[in-house]
Amino acid sequence: MKRLRLAALIALTAPAALADDVTETLQSAIEAYETGDVKHALEAIDYNGLSGIGR
């Protein structure tokens, strides 16, 4: 029973951790873009594989 609870906890928290990574990456890219650092903004998105979303 403890293993089932642990598995459920991991399954429920993993998507949140991934979403946090995506949110942080996008926020970093936006901040770089707003300060005029377009190269860094594009690199942040491309480095984390976000540029391929939806393809």
PDB file with SEQRES, HELIX, SHEET and CRYST1 records, atoms N, CA, C and O in Angstrom:
SEQRES   1 A   55  MET LYS ARG LEU ARG LEU ALA ALA LEU ILE ALA LEU THR          
SEQRES   2 A   55  ALA PRO ALA ALA LEU ALA ASP ASP VAL THR GLU THR LEU          
SEQRES   3 A   55  GLN SER ALA ILE GLU ALA TYR GLU THR GLY ASP VAL LYS          
SEQRES   4 A   55  HIS ALA LEU GLU ALA ILE ASP TYR ASN GLY LEU SER GLY          
SEQRES   5 A   55  ILE GLY ARG                                                  
HELIX    1 AA1 LYS A    2  GLU A   34  1                                  33    
HELIX    2 AA2 VAL A   38  TYR A   47  1                                  10    
HELIX    3 AA3 LEU A   50  GLY A   52  5                                   3    
CRYST1    1.000    1.000    1.000  90.00  90.00  90.00 P 1           1          
ATOM      1  N   MET A   1       0.820  -1.196   0.000  1.00  0.00           N  
ATOM      2  CA  MET A   1       0.000   0.000   0.000  1.00  0.00           C  
ATOM      3  C   MET A   1       0.866   1.264   0.000  1.00  0.00           C  
ATOM      4  O   MET A   1       0.522   2.260  -0.637  1.00  0.00           O  
ATOM      5  N   LYS A   2       1.996   1.214   0.723  1.00  0.00           N  
ATOM      6  CA  LYS A   2       2.884   2.378   0.759  1.00  0.00           C  
ATOM      7  C   LYS A   2       3.465   2.664  -0.618  1.00  0.00           C  
ATOM      8  O   LYS A   2       3.647   3.821  -0.997  1.00  0.00           O  
ATOM      9  N   ARG A   3       3.753   1.605  -1.361  1.00  0.00           N  
ATOM     10  CA  ARG A   3       4.303   1.794  -2.707  1.00  0.00           C  
ATOM     11  C   ARG A   3       3.282   2.451  -3.621  1.00  0.00           C  
ATOM     12  O   ARG A   3       3.629   3.302  -4.440  1.00  0.00           O  
ATOM     13  N   LEU A   4       2.044   2.062  -3.482  1.00  0.00           N  
ATOM     14  CA  LEU A   4       0.986   2.657  -4.295  1.00  0.00           C  
ATOM     15  C   LEU A   4       0.845   4.145  -3.983  1.00  0.00           C  
ATOM     16  O   LEU A   4       0.692   4.964  -4.888  1.00  0.00           O  
ATOM     17  N   ARG A   5       0.896   4.482  -2.718  1.00  0.00           N  
ATOM     18  CA  ARG A   5       0.801   5.892  -2.325  1.00  0.00           C  
ATOM     19  C   ARG A   5       1.984   6.688  -2.873  1.00  0.00           C  
ATOM     20  O   ARG A   5       1.820   7.803  -3.368  1.00  0.00           O  
ATOM     21  N   LEU A   6       3.169   6.103  -2.778  1.00  0.00           N  
ATOM     22  CA  LEU A   6       4.360   6.772  -3.292  1.00  0.00           C  
ATOM     23  C   LEU A   6       4.262   6.960  -4.805  1.00  0.00           C  
ATOM     24  O   LEU A   6       4.588   8.027  -5.325  1.00  0.00           O  
ATOM     25  N   ALA A   7       3.817   5.931  -5.501  1.00  0.00           N  
ATOM     26  CA  ALA A   7       3.663   6.020  -6.954  1.00  0.00           C  
ATOM     27  C   ALA A   7       2.641   7.094  -7.329  1.00  0.00           C  
ATOM     28  O   ALA A   7       2.851   7.850  -8.278  1.00  0.00           O  
ATOM     29  N   ALA A   8       1.551   7.159  -6.593  1.00  0.00           N  
ATOM     30  CA  ALA A   8       0.528   8.171  -6.859  1.00  0.00           C  
ATOM     31  C   ALA A   8       1.069   9.572  -6.607  1.00  0.00           C  
ATOM     32  O   ALA A   8       0.796  10.496  -7.372  1.00  0.00           O  
ATOM     33  N   LEU A   9       1.832   9.726  -5.539  1.00  0.00           N  
ATOM     34  CA  LEU A   9       2.420  11.026  -5.228  1.00  0.00           C  
ATOM     35  C   LEU A   9       3.378  11.474  -6.323  1.00  0.00           C  
ATOM     36  O   LEU A   9       3.352  12.632  -6.742  1.00  0.00           O  
ATOM     37  N   ILE A  10       4.215  10.569  -6.781  1.00  0.00           N  
ATOM     38  CA  ILE A  10       5.158  10.889  -7.853  1.00  0.00           C  
ATOM     39  C   ILE A  10       4.412  11.244  -9.136  1.00  0.00           C  
ATOM     40  O   ILE A  10       4.757  12.211  -9.815  1.00  0.00           O  
ATOM     41  N   ALA A  11       3.403  10.466  -9.458  1.00  0.00           N  
ATOM     42  CA  ALA A  11       2.635  10.706 -10.683  1.00  0.00           C  
ATOM     43  C   ALA A  11       1.926  12.059 -10.653  1.00  0.00           C  
ATOM     44  O   ALA A  11       1.769  12.706 -11.688  1.00  0.00           O  
ATOM     45  N   LEU A  12       1.507  12.473  -9.488  1.00  0.00           N  
ATOM     46  CA  LEU A  12       0.787  13.742  -9.383  1.00  0.00           C  
ATOM     47  C   LEU A  12       1.709  14.951  -9.338  1.00  0.00           C  
ATOM     48  O   LEU A  12       1.313  16.042  -9.747  1.00  0.00           O  
ATOM     49  N   THR A  13       2.923  14.777  -8.851  1.00  0.00           N  
ATOM     50  CA  THR A  13       3.823  15.919  -8.735  1.00  0.00           C  
ATOM     51  C   THR A  13       4.728  16.098  -9.948  1.00  0.00           C  
ATOM     52  O   THR A  13       5.230  17.200 -10.170  1.00  0.00           O  
ATOM     53  N   ALA A  14       4.948  15.070 -10.727  1.00  0.00           N  
ATOM     54  CA  ALA A  14       5.841  15.169 -11.885  1.00  0.00           C  
ATOM     55  C   ALA A  14       5.370  16.208 -12.907  1.00  0.00           C  
ATOM     56  O   ALA A  14       6.188  17.005 -13.366  1.00  0.00           O  
ATOM     57  N   PRO A  15       4.087  16.234 -13.282  1.00  0.00           N  
ATOM     58  CA  PRO A  15       3.652  17.250 -14.251  1.00  0.00           C  
ATOM     59  C   PRO A  15       3.844  18.678 -13.736  1.00  0.00           C  
ATOM     60  O   PRO A  15       4.152  19.582 -14.513  1.00  0.00           O  
ATOM     61  N   ALA A  16       3.665  18.880 -12.446  1.00  0.00           N  
ATOM     62  CA  ALA A  16       3.854  20.213 -11.878  1.00  0.00           C  
ATOM     63  C   ALA A  16       5.309  20.645 -11.990  1.00  0.00           C  
ATOM     64  O   ALA A  16       5.593  21.805 -12.285  1.00  0.00           O  
ATOM     65  N   ALA A  17       6.220  19.729 -11.758  1.00  0.00           N  
ATOM     66  CA  ALA A  17       7.644  20.048 -11.868  1.00  0.00           C  
ATOM     67  C   ALA A  17       7.999  20.398 -13.308  1.00  0.00           C  
ATOM     68  O   ALA A  17       8.761  21.333 -13.549  1.00  0.00           O  
ATOM     69  N   LEU A  18       7.460  19.665 -14.249  1.00  0.00           N  
ATOM     70  CA  LEU A  18       7.711  19.958 -15.663  1.00  0.00           C  
ATOM     71  C   LEU A  18       7.133  21.315 -16.036  1.00  0.00           C  
ATOM     72  O   LEU A  18       7.779  22.094 -16.737  1.00  0.00           O  
ATOM     73  N   ALA A  19       5.932  21.600 -15.576  1.00  0.00           N  
ATOM     74  CA  ALA A  19       5.308  22.886 -15.869  1.00  0.00           C  
ATOM     75  C   ALA A  19       6.139  24.029 -15.306  1.00  0.00           C  
ATOM     76  O   ALA A  19       6.262  25.076 -15.941  1.00  0.00           O  
ATOM     77  N   ASP A  20       6.714  23.838 -14.113  1.00  0.00           N  
ATOM     78  CA  ASP A  20       7.560  24.873 -13.530  1.00  0.00           C  
ATOM     79  C   ASP A  20       8.774  25.140 -14.404  1.00  0.00           C  
ATOM     80  O   ASP A  20       9.155  26.295 -14.591  1.00  0.00           O  
ATOM     81  N   ASP A  21       9.389  24.094 -14.942  1.00  0.00           N  
ATOM     82  CA  ASP A  21      10.542  24.269 -15.825  1.00  0.00           C  
ATOM     83  C   ASP A  21      10.165  25.055 -17.071  1.00  0.00           C  
ATOM     84  O   ASP A  21      10.900  25.944 -17.499  1.00  0.00           O  
ATOM     85  N   VAL A  22       9.033  24.730 -17.641  1.00  0.00           N  
ATOM     86  CA  VAL A  22       8.578  25.426 -18.847  1.00  0.00           C  
ATOM     87  C   VAL A  22       8.275  26.885 -18.521  1.00  0.00           C  
ATOM     88  O   VAL A  22       8.656  27.786 -19.267  1.00  0.00           O  
ATOM     89  N   THR A  23       7.593  27.109 -17.413  1.00  0.00           N  
ATOM     90  CA  THR A  23       7.256  28.472 -17.008  1.00  0.00           C  
ATOM     91  C   THR A  23       8.510  29.301 -16.770  1.00  0.00           C  
ATOM     92  O   THR A  23       8.592  30.447 -17.211  1.00  0.00           O  
ATOM     93  N   GLU A  24       9.483  28.726 -16.077  1.00  0.00           N  
ATOM     94  CA  GLU A  24      10.732  29.446 -15.808  1.00  0.00           C  
ATOM     95  C   GLU A  24      11.485  29.762 -17.099  1.00  0.00           C  
ATOM     96  O   GLU A  24      12.034  30.853 -17.252  1.00  0.00           O  
ATOM     97  N   THR A  25      11.507  28.810 -18.019  1.00  0.00           N  
ATOM     98  CA  THR A  25      12.195  29.027 -19.291  1.00  0.00           C  
ATOM     99  C   THR A  25      11.527  30.134 -20.088  1.00  0.00           C  
ATOM    100  O   THR A  25      12.200  31.014 -20.625  1.00  0.00           O  
ATOM    101  N   LEU A  26      10.215  30.091 -20.163  1.00  0.00           N  
ATOM    102  CA  LEU A  26       9.493  31.122 -20.908  1.00  0.00           C  
ATOM    103  C   LEU A  26       9.654  32.492 -20.260  1.00  0.00           C  
ATOM    104  O   LEU A  26       9.822  33.495 -20.954  1.00  0.00           O  
ATOM    105  N   GLN A  27       9.602  32.534 -18.933  1.00  0.00           N  
ATOM    106  CA  GLN A  27       9.770  33.809 -18.234  1.00  0.00           C  
ATOM    107  C   GLN A  27      11.158  34.384 -18.481  1.00  0.00           C  
ATOM    108  O   GLN A  27      11.309  35.586 -18.698  1.00  0.00           O  
ATOM    109  N   SER A  28      12.164  33.528 -18.448  1.00  0.00           N  
ATOM    110  CA  SER A  28      13.535  33.963 -18.718  1.00  0.00           C  
ATOM    111  C   SER A  28      13.657  34.508 -20.137  1.00  0.00           C  
ATOM    112  O   SER A  28      14.294  35.537 -20.361  1.00  0.00           O  
ATOM    113  N   ALA A  29      13.052  33.820 -21.081  1.00  0.00           N  
ATOM    114  CA  ALA A  29      13.092  34.265 -22.473  1.00  0.00           C  
ATOM    115  C   ALA A  29      12.374  35.605 -22.639  1.00  0.00           C  
ATOM    116  O   ALA A  29      12.850  36.477 -23.366  1.00  0.00           O  
ATOM    117  N   ILE A  30      11.253  35.769 -21.982  1.00  0.00           N  
ATOM    118  CA  ILE A  30      10.504  37.030 -22.061  1.00  0.00           C  
ATOM    119  C   ILE A  30      11.315  38.175 -21.472  1.00  0.00           C  
ATOM    120  O   ILE A  30      11.380  39.260 -22.050  1.00  0.00           O  
ATOM    121  N   GLU A  31      11.937  37.928 -20.312  1.00  0.00           N  
ATOM    122  CA  GLU A  31      12.745  38.975 -19.684  1.00  0.00           C  
ATOM    123  C   GLU A  31      13.921  39.369 -20.575  1.00  0.00           C  
ATOM    124  O   GLU A  31      14.227  40.553 -20.714  1.00  0.00           O  
ATOM    125  N   ALA A  32      14.570  38.391 -21.171  1.00  0.00           N  
ATOM    126  CA  ALA A  32      15.687  38.682 -22.074  1.00  0.00           C  
ATOM    127  C   ALA A  32      15.197  39.485 -23.276  1.00  0.00           C  
ATOM    128  O   ALA A  32      15.845  40.446 -23.690  1.00  0.00           O  
ATOM    129  N   TYR A  33      14.070  39.095 -23.827  1.00  0.00           N  
ATOM    130  CA  TYR A  33      13.511  39.797 -24.989  1.00  0.00           C  
ATOM    131  C   TYR A  33      13.159  41.240 -24.641  1.00  0.00           C  
ATOM    132  O   TYR A  33      13.429  42.156 -25.418  1.00  0.00           O  
ATOM    133  N   GLU A  34      12.557  41.434 -23.476  1.00  0.00           N  
ATOM    134  CA  GLU A  34      12.145  42.778 -23.071  1.00  0.00           C  
ATOM    135  C   GLU A  34      13.334  43.705 -22.835  1.00  0.00           C  
ATOM    136  O   GLU A  34      13.206  44.922 -22.965  1.00  0.00           O  
ATOM    137  N   THR A  35      14.491  43.137 -22.489  1.00  0.00           N  
ATOM    138  CA  THR A  35      15.690  43.963 -22.288  1.00  0.00           C  
ATOM    139  C   THR A  35      16.487  44.115 -23.575  1.00  0.00           C  
ATOM    140  O   THR A  35      17.552  44.732 -23.580  1.00  0.00           O  
ATOM    141  N   GLY A  36      15.976  43.556 -24.664  1.00  0.00           N  
ATOM    142  CA  GLY A  36      16.629  43.700 -25.956  1.00  0.00           C  
ATOM    143  C   GLY A  36      17.595  42.585 -26.311  1.00  0.00           C  
ATOM    144  O   GLY A  36      18.250  42.639 -27.352  1.00  0.00           O  
ATOM    145  N   ASP A  37      17.691  41.581 -25.464  1.00  0.00           N  
ATOM    146  CA  ASP A  37      18.611  40.467 -25.717  1.00  0.00           C  
ATOM    147  C   ASP A  37      17.869  39.356 -26.461  1.00  0.00           C  
ATOM    148  O   ASP A  37      17.577  38.298 -25.903  1.00  0.00           O  
ATOM    149  N   VAL A  38      17.577  39.621 -27.719  1.00  0.00           N  
ATOM    150  CA  VAL A  38      16.801  38.683 -28.529  1.00  0.00           C  
ATOM    151  C   VAL A  38      17.545  37.365 -28.708  1.00  0.00           C  
ATOM    152  O   VAL A  38      16.935  36.296 -28.684  1.00  0.00           O  
ATOM    153  N   LYS A  39      18.858  37.441 -28.888  1.00  0.00           N  
ATOM    154  CA  LYS A  39      19.651  36.226 -29.072  1.00  0.00           C  
ATOM    155  C   LYS A  39      19.495  35.293 -27.869  1.00  0.00           C  
ATOM    156  O   LYS A  39      19.274  34.093 -28.035  1.00  0.00           O  
ATOM    157  N   HIS A  40      19.610  35.843 -26.666  1.00  0.00           N  
ATOM    158  CA  HIS A  40      19.462  35.014 -25.460  1.00  0.00           C  
ATOM    159  C   HIS A  40      18.041  34.461 -25.350  1.00  0.00           C  
ATOM    160  O   HIS A  40      17.847  33.311 -24.957  1.00  0.00           O  
ATOM    161  N   ALA A  41      17.065  35.270 -25.692  1.00  0.00           N  
ATOM    162  CA  ALA A  41      15.672  34.825 -25.622  1.00  0.00           C  
ATOM    163  C   ALA A  41      15.447  33.623 -26.535  1.00  0.00           C  
ATOM    164  O   ALA A  41      14.832  32.635 -26.136  1.00  0.00           O  
ATOM    165  N   LEU A  42      15.950  33.718 -27.758  1.00  0.00           N  
ATOM    166  CA  LEU A  42      15.790  32.610 -28.703  1.00  0.00           C  
ATOM    167  C   LEU A  42      16.585  31.382 -28.269  1.00  0.00           C  
ATOM    168  O   LEU A  42      16.124  30.252 -28.430  1.00  0.00           O  
ATOM    169  N   GLU A  43      17.773  31.604 -27.720  1.00  0.00           N  
ATOM    170  CA  GLU A  43      18.581  30.483 -27.240  1.00  0.00           C  
ATOM    171  C   GLU A  43      17.902  29.781 -26.070  1.00  0.00           C  
ATOM    172  O   GLU A  43      17.936  28.554 -25.982  1.00  0.00           O  
ATOM    173  N   ALA A  44      17.287  30.541 -25.175  1.00  0.00           N  
ATOM    174  CA  ALA A  44      16.607  29.947 -24.024  1.00  0.00           C  
ATOM    175  C   ALA A  44      15.477  29.038 -24.484  1.00  0.00           C  
ATOM    176  O   ALA A  44      15.294  27.941 -23.957  1.00  0.00           O  
ATOM    177  N   ILE A  45      14.738  29.495 -25.450  1.00  0.00           N  
ATOM    178  CA  ILE A  45      13.626  28.691 -25.956  1.00  0.00           C  
ATOM    179  C   ILE A  45      14.142  27.469 -26.706  1.00  0.00           C  
ATOM    180  O   ILE A  45      13.649  26.360 -26.499  1.00  0.00           O  
ATOM    181  N   ASP A  46      15.125  27.666 -27.569  1.00  0.00           N  
ATOM    182  CA  ASP A  46      15.649  26.558 -28.361  1.00  0.00           C  
ATOM    183  C   ASP A  46      16.397  25.549 -27.503  1.00  0.00           C  
ATOM    184  O   ASP A  46      16.266  24.344 -27.716  1.00  0.00           O  
ATOM    185  N   TYR A  47      17.173  26.016 -26.546  1.00  0.00           N  
ATOM    186  CA  TYR A  47      17.963  25.134 -25.691  1.00  0.00           C  
ATOM    187  C   TYR A  47      17.076  24.153 -24.937  1.00  0.00           C  
ATOM    188  O   TYR A  47      17.439  22.989 -24.768  1.00  0.00           O  
ATOM    189  N   ASN A  48      15.944  24.605 -24.494  1.00  0.00           N  
ATOM    190  CA  ASN A  48      15.060  23.760 -23.710  1.00  0.00           C  
ATOM    191  C   ASN A  48      14.064  22.988 -24.563  1.00  0.00           C  
ATOM    192  O   ASN A  48      13.161  22.341 -24.033  1.00  0.00           O  
ATOM    193  N   GLY A  49      14.221  23.052 -25.861  1.00  0.00           N  
ATOM    194  CA  GLY A  49      13.371  22.274 -26.746  1.00  0.00           C  
ATOM    195  C   GLY A  49      11.967  22.816 -26.900  1.00  0.00           C  
ATOM    196  O   GLY A  49      11.092  22.129 -27.427  1.00  0.00           O  
ATOM    197  N   LEU A  50      11.739  24.033 -26.451  1.00  0.00           N  
ATOM    198  CA  LEU A  50      10.391  24.581 -26.523  1.00  0.00           C  
ATOM    199  C   LEU A  50      10.035  25.053 -27.921  1.00  0.00           C  
ATOM    200  O   LEU A  50       8.856  25.189 -28.246  1.00  0.00           O  
ATOM    201  N   SER A  51      11.040  25.305 -28.753  1.00  0.00           N  
ATOM    202  CA  SER A  51      10.750  25.803 -30.095  1.00  0.00           C  
ATOM    203  C   SER A  51      10.075  24.754 -30.962  1.00  0.00           C  
ATOM    204  O   SER A  51       9.498  25.092 -31.995  1.00  0.00           O  
ATOM    205  N   GLY A  52      10.132  23.499 -30.570  1.00  0.00           N  
ATOM    206  CA  GLY A  52       9.526  22.429 -31.346  1.00  0.00           C  
ATOM    207  C   GLY A  52       8.140  22.031 -30.875  1.00  0.00           C  
ATOM    208  O   GLY A  52       7.548  21.099 -31.419  1.00  0.00           O  
ATOM    209  N   ILE A  53       7.614  22.717 -29.880  1.00  0.00           N  
ATOM    210  CA  ILE A  53       6.287  22.375 -29.363  1.00  0.00           C  
ATOM    211  C   ILE A  53       5.245  22.613 -30.442  1.00  0.00           C  
ATOM    212  O   ILE A  53       5.226  23.668 -31.075  1.00  0.00           O  
ATOM    213  N   GLY A  54       4.392  21.644 -30.646  1.00  0.00           N  
ATOM    214  CA  GLY A  54       3.310  21.772 -31.603  1.00  0.00           C  
ATOM    215  C   GLY A  54       3.676  21.403 -33.025  1.00  0.00           C  
ATOM    216  O   GLY A  54       2.850  21.525 -33.929  1.00  0.00           O  
ATOM    217  N   ARG A  55       4.896  20.955 -33.237  1.00  0.00           N  
ATOM    218  CA  ARG A  55       5.307  20.583 -34.595  1.00  0.00           C  
ATOM    219  C   ARG A  55       5.020  19.144 -34.848  1.00  0.00           C  
ATOM    220  O   ARG A  55       5.296  18.642 -35.938  1.00  0.00           O  
TER     221      ARG A  55                                                      
END                                                                             
